Amino acid sequence: MEKLEQLYEGKAKKVFKTDNPNEFIIEYKDDATAFNGEVKGSIGGKGIINNKMTGVVFTMLEEKGIPTHFVKILSENEQLVKAVTIFPLEVIIRNTAAGSICKRLGLEEGLKLKSPIFEFCYKNDDFGDPVINDYHAIAMELATAEEIEVIREMTFKINEILKAYFLEKGINLVDFKIEFGKTNDGQIVLADEISPDTCRFWDVETNEKLDKDRFRRNLGNIEEAYEEMLKRVQA
Ligand code: C5P
């Protein structure tokens, strides 16, 4: 398999074509941004950690019946994935209130939500990834009603699996963002990544934040938090 031209460069990853039309290579970067690119920086070793952690978590999810784009790890910061067209939707689940929902709705950080909140954001940097609902997504042709149902059902299943998985590792899964894509043969699969960049992970005992909030909020020990999370998923 050969790495061909770059298709896309995002804030944290690059995507490359391969000589197989059904497979892409994703290269994870150390670059970090926050608040829609207003704060830029780098987290040492992040690309390697997020590549490895996504590999472990996506493999676990596949074993539990969730179809994903993950094929295999290729190197420290590269993985082979199925070629997909990404839905321009950020799919968010919140189990505990934190981050933007606290600002938006006046909820106190750490409030345990009575039931998980499902949100869609329109993936568009120019508009700061605004929160939308099903009606926007369907009307703007971001996904069909049927596709949204598949995505929603898979997302709640993923949340149940991930909550239990991380709890066993002493982690409260506060919230997370996932993305979905469509393969060349029309299957909807979990894509993108699951890492401290895209989830809020709080230690169950101490409530210590082991995720990108350490970068967003300048809390220090960022690399250590990412390394700790990798250690826990590899245990
Ligand atoms: O910022 P907010 O509270 O809306 O984030 C909710 C969850 O989605 C967090 O786990 C955050 O890391 C993730 N997220 C993300 N990429 C974005 C926005 C949020 O991974 N562009």
Residues whose N, C-alpha, C, O or C-beta is under 5 A from the ligand:
A	BS01	C5P	I92 A98 G99 S100 I101 D175 F176 K177 D197 T198 C199 R200
